[in-house]
């Protein structure tokens, strides 16, 4: 549901936030994952997963668009590689996270993921060329 909601609000947010879009999405994703670390109530877990779904779609779409804009003659290749990476990463992540969850619990997955999402958002801003303009 977060992914669907994000697809409706991302275009307006991207226009409004401009170069701050990716960092804001990263902070939102990190806060959502942090909510999952501290969640004891099912409602907070739902909010965390919903928020992370929104952040994921925002970051993923920005990365794919950035890759496609860097090599416009290879748009299909960029999309294929991004899809391949997501599916392989998702499968590998599910297997590894299952082992981590069994050994240490879900907080051992969500806490490092919150930090990673935040760092990835700032790195993505650099890689996609979405830098703030000098004033």
N, CA, C and O atoms as CSV, one atom per row, in Angstrom:
chain,resi,resn,atom,element,x,y,z
A,1,UNK,N,N,0.824,-1.196,0.000
A,1,UNK,CA,C,0.000,0.000,0.000
A,1,UNK,C,C,0.867,1.259,0.000
A,1,UNK,O,O,0.522,2.262,-0.626
A,2,UNK,N,N,2.000,1.196,0.710
A,2,UNK,CA,C,2.912,2.335,0.712
A,2,UNK,C,C,3.476,2.596,-0.666
A,2,UNK,O,O,3.654,3.747,-1.067
A,3,UNK,N,N,3.758,1.524,-1.394
A,3,UNK,CA,C,4.293,1.671,-2.754
A,3,UNK,C,C,3.274,2.321,-3.672
A,3,UNK,O,O,3.618,3.195,-4.468
A,4,UNK,N,N,2.020,1.898,-3.564
A,4,UNK,CA,C,0.965,2.476,-4.398
A,4,UNK,C,C,0.760,3.943,-4.044
A,4,UNK,O,O,0.650,4.788,-4.933
A,5,UNK,N,N,0.707,4.250,-2.749
A,5,UNK,CA,C,0.534,5.639,-2.317
A,5,UNK,C,C,1.696,6.497,-2.814
A,5,UNK,O,O,1.500,7.630,-3.255
A,6,UNK,N,N,2.899,5.949,-2.738
A,6,UNK,CA,C,4.073,6.704,-3.171
A,6,UNK,C,C,3.995,7.061,-4.647
A,6,UNK,O,O,4.373,8.161,-5.049
A,7,UNK,N,N,3.505,6.130,-5.449
A,7,UNK,CA,C,3.438,6.411,-6.886
A,7,UNK,C,C,2.494,7.573,-7.188
A,7,UNK,O,O,2.611,8.212,-8.234
A,8,UNK,N,N,1.572,7.846,-6.291
A,8,UNK,CA,C,0.647,8.963,-6.475
A,8,UNK,C,C,1.243,10.300,-6.019
A,8,UNK,O,O,0.943,11.342,-6.602
A,9,UNK,N,N,2.087,10.272,-4.977
A,9,UNK,CA,C,2.573,11.537,-4.406
A,9,UNK,C,C,3.998,11.898,-4.823
A,9,UNK,O,O,4.406,13.051,-4.678
A,10,UNK,N,N,4.757,10.934,-5.336
A,10,UNK,CA,C,6.162,11.188,-5.678
A,10,UNK,C,C,6.334,12.296,-6.720
A,10,UNK,O,O,7.183,13.165,-6.526
A,11,UNK,N,N,5.574,12.306,-7.807
A,11,UNK,CA,C,5.808,13.374,-8.796
A,11,UNK,C,C,5.693,14.778,-8.194
A,11,UNK,O,O,6.527,15.639,-8.473
A,12,UNK,N,N,4.682,15.011,-7.383
A,12,UNK,CA,C,4.521,16.326,-6.761
A,12,UNK,C,C,5.625,16.630,-5.768
A,12,UNK,O,O,6.120,17.756,-5.708
A,13,UNK,N,N,6.017,15.625,-4.981
A,13,UNK,CA,C,7.100,15.828,-4.021
A,13,UNK,C,C,8.421,16.112,-4.718
A,13,UNK,O,O,9.186,16.972,-4.281
A,14,UNK,N,N,8.691,15.394,-5.796
A,14,UNK,CA,C,9.945,15.595,-6.522
A,14,UNK,C,C,10.017,17.023,-7.075
A,14,UNK,O,O,11.075,17.651,-7.048
A,15,UNK,N,N,8.900,17.521,-7.568
A,15,UNK,CA,C,8.869,18.889,-8.091
A,15,UNK,C,C,9.051,19.904,-6.959
A,15,UNK,O,O,9.748,20.905,-7.124
A,16,UNK,N,N,8.434,19.646,-5.830
A,16,UNK,CA,C,8.482,20.595,-4.717
A,16,UNK,C,C,9.833,20.578,-4.010
A,16,UNK,O,O,10.348,21.635,-3.644
A,17,UNK,N,N,10.416,19.395,-3.812
A,17,UNK,CA,C,11.651,19.274,-3.029
A,17,UNK,C,C,12.923,19.438,-3.858
A,17,UNK,O,O,13.981,19.765,-3.321
A,18,UNK,N,N,12.818,19.211,-5.156
A,18,UNK,CA,C,13.969,19.318,-6.073
A,18,UNK,C,C,15.181,18.530,-5.571
A,18,UNK,O,O,15.092,17.309,-5.439
A,19,UNK,N,N,16.292,19.176,-5.292
A,19,UNK,CA,C,17.511,18.456,-4.915
A,19,UNK,C,C,17.430,17.825,-3.531
A,19,UNK,O,O,18.255,16.976,-3.193
A,20,UNK,N,N,16.466,18.219,-2.736
A,20,UNK,CA,C,16.315,17.630,-1.402
A,20,UNK,C,C,15.459,16.365,-1.431
A,20,UNK,O,O,15.278,15.725,-0.395
A,21,UNK,N,N,14.927,15.993,-2.599
A,21,UNK,CA,C,14.014,14.852,-2.685
A,21,UNK,C,C,14.636,13.554,-2.174
A,21,UNK,O,O,14.055,12.884,-1.320
A,22,UNK,N,N,15.808,13.195,-2.688
A,22,UNK,CA,C,16.418,11.934,-2.276
A,22,UNK,C,C,16.809,11.928,-0.798
A,22,UNK,O,O,16.517,10.951,-0.107
A,23,UNK,N,N,17.451,12.968,-0.291
A,23,UNK,CA,C,17.745,12.958,1.152
A,23,UNK,C,C,16.483,12.870,2.020
A,23,UNK,O,O,16.474,12.166,3.030
A,24,UNK,N,N,15.431,13.574,1.632
A,24,UNK,CA,C,14.183,13.506,2.408
A,24,UNK,C,C,13.610,12.090,2.354
A,24,UNK,O,O,13.146,11.567,3.368
A,25,UNK,N,N,13.641,11.477,1.183
A,25,UNK,CA,C,13.160,10.094,1.067
A,25,UNK,C,C,14.008,9.159,1.928
A,25,UNK,O,O,13.481,8.238,2.551
A,26,UNK,N,N,15.305,9.394,1.963
A,26,UNK,CA,C,16.186,8.578,2.794
A,26,UNK,C,C,15.905,8.738,4.273
A,26,UNK,O,O,15.885,7.754,5.012
A,27,UNK,N,N,15.687,9.970,4.715
A,27,UNK,CA,C,15.360,10.215,6.124
A,27,UNK,C,C,14.016,9.558,6.457
A,27,UNK,O,O,13.871,8.938,7.510
A,28,UNK,N,N,13.051,9.695,5.572
A,28,UNK,CA,C,11.734,9.081,5.782
A,28,UNK,C,C,11.849,7.560,5.866
A,28,UNK,O,O,11.230,6.930,6.723
A,29,UNK,N,N,12.649,6.972,4.966
A,29,UNK,CA,C,12.858,5.524,5.000
A,29,UNK,C,C,13.572,5.085,6.261
A,29,UNK,O,O,13.213,4.071,6.860
A,30,UNK,N,N,14.589,5.845,6.671
A,30,UNK,CA,C,15.328,5.507,7.892
A,30,UNK,C,C,14.424,5.599,9.124
A,30,UNK,O,O,14.485,4.743,10.006
A,31,UNK,N,N,13.591,6.631,9.182
A,31,UNK,CA,C,12.660,6.763,10.308
A,31,UNK,C,C,11.642,5.623,10.312
A,31,UNK,O,O,11.276,5.116,11.372
A,32,UNK,N,N,11.191,5.228,9.135
A,32,UNK,CA,C,10.238,4.120,9.040
A,32,UNK,C,C,10.864,2.821,9.523
A,32,UNK,O,O,10.223,2.055,10.242
A,33,UNK,N,N,12.105,2.565,9.137
A,33,UNK,CA,C,12.788,1.357,9.602
A,33,UNK,C,C,13.077,1.435,11.100
A,33,UNK,O,O,13.018,0.421,11.796
A,34,UNK,N,N,13.385,2.616,11.592
A,34,UNK,CA,C,13.605,2.785,13.023
A,34,UNK,C,C,12.317,2.487,13.789
A,34,UNK,O,O,12.359,1.914,14.877
A,35,UNK,N,N,11.184,2.872,13.227
A,35,UNK,CA,C,9.906,2.554,13.857
A,35,UNK,C,C,9.738,1.041,13.991
A,35,UNK,O,O,9.162,0.561,14.967
A,36,UNK,N,N,10.240,0.298,13.016
A,36,UNK,CA,C,10.144,-1.167,13.088
A,36,UNK,C,C,11.050,-1.739,14.168
A,36,UNK,O,O,10.755,-2.793,14.733
A,37,UNK,N,N,12.145,-1.057,14.458
A,37,UNK,CA,C,13.056,-1.527,15.510
A,37,UNK,C,C,12.397,-1.390,16.878
A,37,UNK,O,O,12.516,-2.274,17.726
A,38,UNK,N,N,11.705,-0.281,17.083
A,38,UNK,CA,C,11.138,-0.003,18.404
A,38,UNK,C,C,9.674,-0.412,18.529
A,38,UNK,O,O,9.090,-0.300,19.607
A,39,UNK,N,N,9.080,-0.882,17.440
A,39,UNK,CA,C,7.647,-1.182,17.434
A,39,UNK,C,C,7.289,-2.303,18.400
A,39,UNK,O,O,7.883,-3.381,18.378
A,40,UNK,N,N,6.315,-2.026,19.239
A,40,UNK,CA,C,5.717,-3.075,20.074
A,40,UNK,C,C,4.231,-3.187,19.763
A,40,UNK,O,O,3.601,-4.202,20.061
A,41,UNK,N,N,3.685,-2.152,19.171
A,41,UNK,CA,C,2.285,-2.133,18.773
A,41,UNK,C,C,2.161,-2.442,17.291
A,41,UNK,O,O,2.939,-1.926,16.490
A,42,UNK,N,N,1.200,-3.273,16.910
A,42,UNK,CA,C,1.023,-3.585,15.485
A,42,UNK,C,C,0.784,-2.343,14.622
A,42,UNK,O,O,1.205,-2.306,13.466
A,43,UNK,N,N,0.116,-1.332,15.170
A,43,UNK,CA,C,-0.152,-0.117,14.393
A,43,UNK,C,C,1.157,0.568,14.004
A,43,UNK,O,O,1.297,1.028,12.870
A,44,UNK,N,N,2.115,0.643,14.926
A,44,UNK,CA,C,3.405,1.257,14.614
A,44,UNK,C,C,4.156,0.439,13.562
A,44,UNK,O,O,4.849,1.005,12.716
A,45,UNK,N,N,4.022,-0.878,13.609
A,45,UNK,CA,C,4.656,-1.723,12.596
A,45,UNK,C,C,4.048,-1.447,11.218
A,45,UNK,O,O,4.768,-1.349,10.225
A,46,UNK,N,N,2.728,-1.322,11.166
A,46,UNK,CA,C,2.064,-1.034,9.893
A,46,UNK,C,C,2.534,0.314,9.351
A,46,UNK,O,O,2.819,0.440,8.159
A,47,UNK,N,N,2.617,1.317,10.219
A,47,UNK,CA,C,3.090,2.640,9.806
A,47,UNK,C,C,4.532,2.544,9.293
A,47,UNK,O,O,4.875,3.151,8.278
A,48,UNK,N,N,5.369,1.782,9.995
A,48,UNK,CA,C,6.760,1.612,9.569
A,48,UNK,C,C,6.878,0.953,8.209
A,48,UNK,O,O,7.636,1.414,7.356
A,49,UNK,N,N,6.133,-0.123,8.000
A,49,UNK,CA,C,6.191,-0.804,6.701
A,49,UNK,C,C,5.606,0.071,5.595
A,49,UNK,O,O,6.137,0.099,4.484
A,50,UNK,N,N,4.524,0.781,5.886
A,50,UNK,CA,C,3.918,1.680,4.911
A,50,UNK,C,C,4.910,2.766,4.513
A,50,UNK,O,O,5.110,3.034,3.328
A,51,UNK,N,N,5.525,3.384,5.507
A,51,UNK,CA,C,6.501,4.446,5.241
A,51,UNK,C,C,7.705,3.943,4.474
A,51,UNK,O,O,8.195,4.617,3.568
A,52,UNK,N,N,8.186,2.758,4.832
A,52,UNK,CA,C,9.332,2.237,4.098
A,52,UNK,C,C,8.962,1.899,2.660
A,52,UNK,O,O,9.776,2.083,1.754
A,53,UNK,N,N,7.751,1.410,2.440
A,53,UNK,CA,C,7.302,1.158,1.062
A,53,UNK,C,C,7.327,2.426,0.230
A,53,UNK,O,O,7.739,2.416,-0.930
A,54,UNK,N,N,6.879,3.525,0.840
A,54,UNK,CA,C,6.906,4.815,0.132
A,54,UNK,C,C,8.343,5.250,-0.158
A,54,UNK,O,O,8.650,5.684,-1.268
A,55,UNK,N,N,9.213,5.134,0.831
A,55,UNK,CA,C,10.609,5.546,0.642
A,55,UNK,C,C,11.297,4.672,-0.405
A,55,UNK,O,O,12.069,5.170,-1.224
A,56,UNK,N,N,11.019,3.375,-0.376
A,56,UNK,CA,C,11.631,2.465,-1.337
A,56,UNK,C,C,11.280,2.865,-2.769
A,56,UNK,O,O,12.156,2.947,-3.630
A,57,UNK,N,N,10.010,3.111,-3.015
A,57,UNK,CA,C,9.590,3.481,-4.367
A,57,UNK,C,C,10.229,4.804,-4.788
A,57,UNK,O,O,10.639,4.960,-5.938
A,58,UNK,N,N,10.313,5.756,-3.856
A,58,UNK,CA,C,10.917,7.048,-4.175
A,58,UNK,C,C,12.384,6.884,-4.551
A,58,UNK,O,O,12.837,7.447,-5.547
A,59,UNK,N,N,13.119,6.125,-3.771
A,59,UNK,CA,C,14.548,5.950,-4.030
A,59,UNK,C,C,14.789,5.101,-5.275
A,59,UNK,O,O,15.641,5.428,-6.101
A,60,UNK,N,N,14.042,4.019,-5.406
A,60,UNK,CA,C,14.237,3.121,-6.541
A,60,UNK,C,C,13.945,3.828,-7.855
A,60,UNK,O,O,14.712,3.708,-8.810
A,61,UNK,N,N,12.846,4.560,-7.910
A,61,UNK,CA,C,12.497,5.223,-9.166
A,61,UNK,C,C,13.509,6.313,-9.512
A,61,UNK,O,O,13.839,6.505,-10.682
A,62,UNK,N,N,13.998,7.023,-8.504
A,62,UNK,CA,C,14.997,8.066,-8.762
A,62,UNK,C,C,16.302,7.460,-9.277
A,62,UNK,O,O,16.936,8.023,-10.169
A,63,UNK,N,N,16.701,6.326,-8.723
A,63,UNK,CA,C,17.933,5.682,-9.179
A,63,UNK,C,C,17.805,5.178,-10.615
A,63,UNK,O,O,18.729,5.334,-11.413
A,64,UNK,N,N,16.674,4.579,-10.941
A,64,UNK,CA,C,16.484,4.088,-12.301
A,64,UNK,C,C,16.439,5.252,-13.287
A,64,UNK,O,O,17.048,5.186,-14.354
A,65,UNK,N,N,15.723,6.312,-12.935
A,65,UNK,CA,C,15.678,7.489,-13.824
A,65,UNK,C,C,17.062,8.099,-13.996
A,65,UNK,O,O,17.429,8.513,-15.096
A,66,UNK,N,N,17.834,8.155,-12.905
A,66,UNK,CA,C,19.191,8.695,-12.994
A,66,UNK,C,C,20.068,7.858,-13.899
A,66,UNK,O,O,20.819,8.396,-14.714
A,67,UNK,N,N,19.980,6.541,-13.763
A,67,UNK,CA,C,20.777,5.656,-14.609
A,67,UNK,C,C,20.373,5.800,-16.076
A,67,UNK,O,O,21.226,5.829,-16.963
A,68,UNK,N,N,19.076,5.888,-16.320
A,68,UNK,CA,C,18.608,6.029,-17.696
A,68,UNK,C,C,18.999,7.373,-18.303
A,68,UNK,O,O,19.246,7.456,-19.506
A,69,UNK,N,N,19.058,8.417,-17.496
A,69,UNK,CA,C,19.427,9.718,-18.041
A,69,UNK,C,C,20.924,9.825,-18.327
A,69,UNK,O,O,21.340,10.615,-19.174
A,70,UNK,N,N,21.737,9.028,-17.618
A,70,UNK,CA,C,23.187,9.063,-17.852
A,70,UNK,C,C,23.546,8.427,-19.187
A,70,UNK,O,O,24.487,8.860,-19.852
A,71,UNK,N,N,22.806,7.408,-19.577
A,71,UNK,CA,C,23.062,6.712,-20.846
A,71,UNK,C,C,21.736,6.533,-21.595
A,71,UNK,O,O,21.193,5.429,-21.642
A,72,UNK,N,N,21.213,7.623,-22.184
A,72,UNK,CA,C,19.889,7.552,-22.815
A,72,UNK,C,C,19.812,6.532,-23.949
A,72,UNK,O,O,18.742,5.988,-24.221
A,73,UNK,N,N,20.923,6.275,-24.600
A,73,UNK,CA,C,20.905,5.297,-25.691
A,73,UNK,C,C,20.787,3.864,-25.169
A,73,UNK,O,O,20.537,2.941,-25.945
A,74,UNK,N,N,20.964,3.676,-23.865
A,74,UNK,CA,C,20.876,2.346,-23.252
A,74,UNK,C,C,19.798,2.305,-22.168
A,74,UNK,O,O,19.968,1.636,-21.149
A,75,UNK,N,N,18.695,3.016,-22.385
A,75,UNK,CA,C,17.636,3.081,-21.376
A,75,UNK,C,C,17.127,1.700,-20.998
A,75,UNK,O,O,16.948,1.405,-19.816
A,76,UNK,N,N,16.896,0.861,-21.980
A,76,UNK,CA,C,16.399,-0.491,-21.722
A,76,UNK,C,C,17.401,-1.318,-20.929
A,76,UNK,O,O,17.024,-2.068,-20.028
A,77,UNK,N,N,18.673,-1.178,-21.268
A,77,UNK,CA,C,19.725,-1.902,-20.549
A,77,UNK,C,C,19.793,-1.435,-19.098
A,77,UNK,O,O,19.927,-2.251,-18.186
A,78,UNK,N,N,19.702,-0.128,-18.885
A,78,UNK,CA,C,19.739,0.410,-17.517
A,78,UNK,C,C,18.566,-0.136,-16.708
A,78,UNK,O,O,18.746,-0.534,-15.557
A,79,UNK,N,N,17.375,-0.161,-17.291
A,79,UNK,CA,C,16.207,-0.681,-16.590
A,79,UNK,C,C,16.353,-2.172,-16.315
A,79,UNK,O,O,15.998,-2.643,-15.234
A,80,UNK,N,N,16.867,-2.908,-17.275
A,80,UNK,CA,C,17.064,-4.350,-17.093
A,80,UNK,C,C,18.064,-4.644,-15.978
A,80,UNK,O,O,17.840,-5.532,-15.155
A,81,UNK,N,N,19.166,-3.897,-15.953
A,81,UNK,CA,C,20.160,-4.099,-14.899
A,81,UNK,C,C,19.614,-3.721,-13.529
A,81,UNK,O,O,19.897,-4.394,-12.537
A,82,UNK,N,N,18.832,-2.646,-13.472
A,82,UNK,CA,C,18.224,-2.252,-12.199
A,82,UNK,C,C,17.250,-3.327,-11.723
A,82,UNK,O,O,17.242,-3.674,-10.542
A,83,UNK,N,N,16.439,-3.848,-12.620
A,83,UNK,CA,C,15.495,-4.910,-12.253
A,83,UNK,C,C,16.223,-6.167,-11.817
A,83,UNK,O,O,15.851,-6.794,-10.825
A,84,UNK,N,N,17.250,-6.533,-12.549
A,84,UNK,CA,C,18.051,-7.709,-12.188
A,84,UNK,C,C,18.639,-7.545,-10.788
A,84,UNK,O,O,18.574,-8.456,-9.964
A,85,UNK,N,N,19.214,-6.366,-10.534
A,85,UNK,CA,C,19.802,-6.110,-9.223
A,85,UNK,C,C,18.780,-6.187,-8.111
A,85,UNK,O,O,19.068,-6.723,-7.041
A,86,UNK,N,N,17.578,-5.655,-8.348
A,86,UNK,CA,C,16.547,-5.702,-7.308
A,86,UNK,C,C,16.083,-7.123,-7.034
A,86,UNK,O,O,15.892,-7.497,-5.877
A,87,UNK,N,N,15.899,-7.916,-8.073
A,87,UNK,CA,C,15.431,-9.292,-7.864
A,87,UNK,C,C,16.496,-10.162,-7.218
A,87,UNK,O,O,16.201,-10.923,-6.296
A,88,UNK,N,N,17.728,-10.057,-7.691
A,88,UNK,CA,C,18.813,-10.838,-7.084
A,88,UNK,C,C,19.063,-10.369,-5.649
A,88,UNK,O,O,19.236,-11.178,-4.737
A,89,UNK,N,N,19.079,-9.046,-5.469
A,89,UNK,CA,C,19.265,-8.504,-4.120
A,89,UNK,C,C,18.131,-8.887,-3.199
A,89,UNK,O,O,18.364,-9.194,-2.030
A,90,UNK,N,N,16.908,-8.876,-3.700
A,90,UNK,CA,C,15.758,-9.262,-2.885
A,90,UNK,C,C,15.818,-10.720,-2.467
A,90,UNK,O,O,15.529,-11.057,-1.319
A,91,UNK,N,N,16.190,-11.576,-3.392
A,91,UNK,CA,C,16.286,-13.003,-3.060
A,91,UNK,C,C,17.428,-13.272,-2.092
A,91,UNK,O,O,17.267,-14.014,-1.123
A,92,UNK,N,N,18.567,-12.675,-2.354
A,92,UNK,CA,C,19.719,-12.852,-1.470
A,92,UNK,C,C,19.421,-12.259,-0.092
A,92,UNK,O,O,19.713,-12.868,0.936
A,93,UNK,N,N,18.841,-11.073,-0.090
A,93,UNK,CA,C,18.500,-10.415,1.161
A,93,UNK,C,C,17.518,-11.217,1.984
A,93,UNK,O,O,17.653,-11.288,3.206
A,94,UNK,N,N,16.529,-11.825,1.344
A,94,UNK,CA,C,15.559,-12.640,2.081
A,94,UNK,C,C,16.241,-13.823,2.756
A,94,UNK,O,O,15.941,-14.143,3.907
A,95,UNK,N,N,17.147,-14.464,2.052
A,95,UNK,CA,C,17.857,-15.607,2.629
A,95,UNK,C,C,18.756,-15.180,3.795
A,95,UNK,O,O,18.738,-15.795,4.862
A,96,UNK,N,N,19.533,-14.134,3.582
A,96,UNK,CA,C,20.452,-13.660,4.622
A,96,UNK,C,C,19.674,-13.097,5.811
A,96,UNK,O,O,20.003,-13.373,6.964
A,97,UNK,N,N,18.640,-12.305,5.520
A,97,UNK,CA,C,17.848,-11.734,6.612
A,97,UNK,C,C,17.121,-12.802,7.410
A,97,UNK,O,O,16.911,-12.636,8.612
A,98,UNK,N,N,16.737,-13.885,6.772
A,98,UNK,CA,C,16.126,-14.990,7.505
A,98,UNK,C,C,17.091,-15.572,8.530
A,98,UNK,O,O,16.706,-15.869,9.661
A,99,UNK,N,N,18.343,-15.733,8.125
A,99,UNK,CA,C,19.350,-16.248,9.060
A,99,UNK,C,C,19.611,-15.257,10.195
A,99,UNK,O,O,19.720,-15.648,11.358
A,100,UNK,N,N,19.709,-13.975,9.848
A,100,UNK,CA,C,19.943,-12.952,10.873
A,100,UNK,C,C,18.756,-12.889,11.830
A,100,UNK,O,O,18.944,-12.818,13.045
A,101,UNK,N,N,17.549,-12.914,11.298
A,101,UNK,CA,C,16.351,-12.863,12.126
A,101,UNK,C,C,16.296,-14.050,13.085
A,101,UNK,O,O,15.983,-13.880,14.263
A,102,UNK,N,N,16.593,-15.231,12.594
A,102,UNK,CA,C,16.568,-16.420,13.454
A,102,UNK,C,C,17.617,-16.349,14.550
A,102,UNK,O,O,17.382,-16.818,15.663
A,103,UNK,N,N,18.762,-15.773,14.252
A,103,UNK,CA,C,19.846,-15.727,15.227
A,103,UNK,C,C,19.727,-14.557,16.200
A,103,UNK,O,O,20.031,-14.707,17.384
A,104,UNK,N,N,19.283,-13.378,15.711
A,104,UNK,CA,C,19.341,-12.169,16.540
A,104,UNK,C,C,18.030,-11.408,16.672
A,104,UNK,O,O,17.919,-10.537,17.536
A,105,UNK,N,N,17.041,-11.705,15.852
A,105,UNK,CA,C,15.772,-10.983,15.884
A,105,UNK,C,C,15.692,-9.909,14.823
A,105,UNK,O,O,16.700,-9.572,14.203
A,106,UNK,N,N,14.495,-9.362,14.605
A,106,UNK,CA,C,14.293,-8.410,13.513
A,106,UNK,C,C,15.019,-7.080,13.695
A,106,UNK,O,O,15.352,-6.436,12.700
A,107,UNK,N,N,15.276,-6.647,14.921
A,107,UNK,CA,C,15.973,-5.370,15.126
A,107,UNK,C,C,17.365,-5.397,14.509
A,107,UNK,O,O,17.875,-4.361,14.083
A,108,UNK,N,N,17.982,-6.573,14.458
A,108,UNK,CA,C,19.318,-6.695,13.862
A,108,UNK,C,C,19.275,-6.520,12.345
A,108,UNK,O,O,20.315,-6.338,11.711
A,109,UNK,N,N,18.100,-6.572,11.776
A,109,UNK,CA,C,17.933,-6.329,10.341
A,109,UNK,C,C,17.569,-4.866,10.103
A,109,UNK,O,O,18.177,-4.195,9.269
A,110,UNK,N,N,16.576,-4.381,10.840
A,110,UNK,CA,C,16.035,-3.055,10.571
A,110,UNK,C,C,16.964,-1.913,10.998
A,110,UNK,O,O,17.016,-0.889,10.317
A,111,UNK,N,N,17.680,-2.058,12.078
A,111,UNK,CA,C,18.564,-0.975,12.536
A,111,UNK,C,C,19.682,-0.685,11.529
A,111,UNK,O,O,19.856,0.469,11.138
A,112,UNK,N,N,20.447,-1.700,11.097
A,112,UNK,CA,C,21.468,-1.405,10.070
A,112,UNK,C,C,20.843,-0.949,8.750
A,112,UNK,O,O,21.419,-0.122,8.044
A,113,UNK,N,N,19.670,-1.484,8.417
A,113,UNK,CA,C,19.008,-1.086,7.175
A,113,UNK,C,C,18.631,0.390,7.214
A,113,UNK,O,O,18.709,1.071,6.192
A,114,UNK,N,N,18.224,0.893,8.377
A,114,UNK,CA,C,17.880,2.313,8.503
A,114,UNK,C,C,19.087,3.187,8.183
A,114,UNK,O,O,18.969,4.190,7.479
A,115,UNK,N,N,20.232,2.805,8.698
A,115,UNK,CA,C,21.464,3.563,8.429
A,115,UNK,C,C,21.821,3.456,6.946
A,115,UNK,O,O,22.173,4.454,6.317
A,116,UNK,N,N,21.731,2.263,6.399
A,116,UNK,CA,C,22.074,2.049,4.996
A,116,UNK,C,C,21.173,2.856,4.071
A,116,UNK,O,O,21.660,3.463,3.117
A,117,UNK,N,N,19.874,2.875,4.333
A,117,UNK,CA,C,18.946,3.623,3.480
A,117,UNK,C,C,19.282,5.108,3.498
A,117,UNK,O,O,19.252,5.773,2.462
A,118,UNK,N,N,19.597,5.616,4.666
A,118,UNK,CA,C,19.953,7.025,4.781
A,118,UNK,C,C,21.221,7.337,3.977
A,118,UNK,O,O,21.265,8.313,3.228
A,119,UNK,N,N,22.236,6.508,4.138
A,119,UNK,CA,C,23.485,6.707,3.391
A,119,UNK,C,C,23.266,6.538,1.890
A,119,UNK,O,O,23.818,7.294,1.090
A,120,UNK,N,N,22.467,5.554,1.511
A,120,UNK,CA,C,22.206,5.310,0.097
A,120,UNK,C,C,21.488,6.484,-0.548
A,120,UNK,O,O,21.752,6.807,-1.706
A,121,UNK,N,N,20.589,7.124,0.178
A,121,UNK,CA,C,19.869,8.275,-0.385
A,121,UNK,C,C,20.818,9.421,-0.690
A,121,UNK,O,O,20.708,10.048,-1.744
A,122,UNK,N,N,21.744,9.705,0.208
A,122,UNK,CA,C,22.696,10.780,-0.042
A,122,UNK,C,C,23.679,10.403,-1.156
A,122,UNK,O,O,24.066,11.254,-1.957
A,123,UNK,N,N,24.078,9.138,-1.207
A,123,UNK,CA,C,24.949,8.692,-2.295
A,123,UNK,C,C,24.215,8.752,-3.633
A,123,UNK,O,O,24.802,9.124,-4.649
A,124,UNK,N,N,22.948,8.389,-3.632
A,124,UNK,CA,C,22.161,8.416,-4.863
A,124,UNK,C,C,22.025,9.830,-5.387
A,124,UNK,O,O,22.055,10.053,-6.598
A,125,UNK,N,N,21.874,10.783,-4.490
A,125,UNK,CA,C,21.787,12.184,-4.928
A,125,UNK,C,C,23.053,12.575,-5.675
A,125,UNK,O,O,22.989,13.266,-6.692
A,126,UNK,N,N,24.197,12.138,-5.176
A,126,UNK,CA,C,25.464,12.436,-5.840
A,126,UNK,C,C,25.560,11.719,-7.185
A,126,UNK,O,O,25.981,12.310,-8.179
A,127,UNK,N,N,25.173,10.460,-7.212
A,127,UNK,CA,C,25.296,9.660,-8.428
A,127,UNK,C,C,24.327,10.082,-9.509
A,127,UNK,O,O,24.641,9.967,-10.694
A,128,UNK,N,N,23.167,10.565,-9.137
A,128,UNK,CA,C,22.177,10.951,-10.147
A,128,UNK,C,C,22.332,12.401,-10.575
A,128,UNK,O,O,21.610,12.871,-11.454
A,129,UNK,N,N,23.266,13.109,-9.961
A,129,UNK,CA,C,23.486,14.495,-10.361
A,129,UNK,C,C,22.481,15.461,-9.796
A,129,UNK,O,O,22.404,16.604,-10.247
A,130,UNK,N,N,21.699,15.029,-8.809
A,130,UNK,CA,C,20.695,15.909,-8.207
A,130,UNK,C,C,21.345,16.666,-7.058
A,130,UNK,O,O,21.083,16.389,-5.888
A,131,UNK,N,N,22.186,17.613,-7.404
A,131,UNK,CA,C,22.925,18.385,-6.406
A,131,UNK,C,C,22.274,19.735,-6.214
A,131,UNK,O,O,21.701,20.284,-7.156
A,132,UNK,N,N,22.349,20.278,-5.023
A,132,UNK,CA,C,21.794,21.622,-4.816
A,132,UNK,C,C,22.564,22.646,-5.640
A,132,UNK,O,O,23.769,22.507,-5.853
A,133,UNK,N,N,21.873,23.652,-6.090
A,133,UNK,CA,C,22.528,24.725,-6.839
A,133,UNK,C,C,23.248,25.654,-5.884
A,133,UNK,O,O,22.770,25.924,-4.782
A,134,UNK,N,N,24.404,26.141,-6.312
A,134,UNK,CA,C,25.171,27.089,-5.495
A,134,UNK,C,C,24.414,28.417,-5.434
A,134,UNK,O,O,23.843,28.877,-6.423
A,135,UNK,N,N,24.428,29.008,-4.262
A,135,UNK,CA,C,23.728,30.291,-4.133
A,135,UNK,C,C,24.708,31.425,-4.016
A,135,UNK,O,O,24.302,32.582,-3.900
